[in-house]
């Protein structure tokens, strides 16, 4: 083991220094910020790959593929066009509805 590792108490088994952790956080924040500036949406990118972020089963939120009056996925704050939801697992129809419906802010 090197002298520096002995002095800091770190081992090669996976301990990480606070400095390295903060550097990693800063780099990650910079990458996310840069992606936002150039128009890359991490959630949209995941959706493009076929991975919708929602995890709640459709039955649990009483999802239906048709609207409930004027309430529908396409005007919900949780909807990610063209067919994903931040709440509901799997793809959803833009004209669908569930009890997790949250109107988009005006």
Secondary structure, 3 states (H helix, E strand, C coil): CCHHHHHHCCCCCCCCCHHHHHHHHHHHHHHHHHHHHCCCCHHHHHHHCCCCCCCECHHHHCCECCCECCECHHHECCEECCCEECCECCCCCCCCECCCCCECCC
